[in-house]
Amino acid sequence: MIENRNDITVAAIHGKAPKIHSSAFIAPGCRIIGDVEIGPDVSIWYNCVIRADVNRIVIGARTNIQDGTVVHCDSPKAGRPEGYPTLIGEDVLIGHMAMVHGCTLEDSAFVGLGAIVMDGSHIETDGMLAAGAQLTGKRIGAGQLWMGRPAKYIRDLSEDAIVANREGVARYVINGRNHAEALGVAG
């Protein structure tokens, strides 16, 4: 099954179709393929690709995935028969043009603009991967800021920075509703 609506592709593969909550905003140009679950008030912005053809992808409530981001998963293989699904919690901010692949982002995690999160990586609650950074199979602790290529621990985030990130989530929920209304689409 392939559904094209408002230049959005939603397609099943291997008998698994995306499950998209009715309140989610999916912007034109997005491609959502396979075993994907998108929760309430999620916003997937213009020209994102969410492709779960070799494993599953779960995106929790109120998360936003900004323009041009690619989310994929890792297939099962020798030594890792379950592969790496991509599990994204609630209230997660993922910046423009990020690459998120076979990793876990806990609730309120933050992935900066153009950052890359690789297979087996894990960002704990309120953890932040800075813009342009690359996380390769490591774990960012709760409330930590990591930067660089490869990413390294820099410091703990201030309470003000954590609050600002969480406020950004609320702004994106409202912004998604505004775009859905302007485009005349569900969300």
Stockholm file with secondary structure:
# STOCKHOLM 1.0

chainA/1-187         MIENRNDITVAAIHGKAPKIHSSAFIAPGCRIIGDVEIGPDVSIWYNCVIRADVNRIVIGARTNIQDGTVVHCDSPKAGRPEGYPTLIGEDVLIGHMAMVHGCTLEDSAFVGLGAIVMDGSHIETDGMLAAGAQLTGKRIGAGQLWMGRPAKYIRDLSEDAIVANREGVARYVINGRNHAEALGVAG
#=GR chainA/1-187 SS CEEEETTEEEECBTTBCCEECTTCEECTTCEEEEEEEECTTCEECTTCEEEEEEEEEEECTTCEECTTCEEECBCCBTTBTTCBCEEECTTCEECTTCEEESCEECTTCEECTTCEECTTCEECTTCEECTTCEECSCEECTTEEEETTTTEEEEECCHHHHHHHHHHHHHHHHHHHHHHHHHTCCC
#=GC SS_cons         CEEEETTEEEECBTTBCCEECTTCEECTTCEEEEEEEECTTCEECTTCEEEEEEEEEEECTTCEECTTCEEECBCCBTTBTTCBCEEECTTCEECTTCEEESCEECTTCEECTTCEECTTCEECTTCEECTTCEECSCEECTTEEEETTTTEEEEECCHHHHHHHHHHHHHHHHHHHHHHHHHTCCC
//
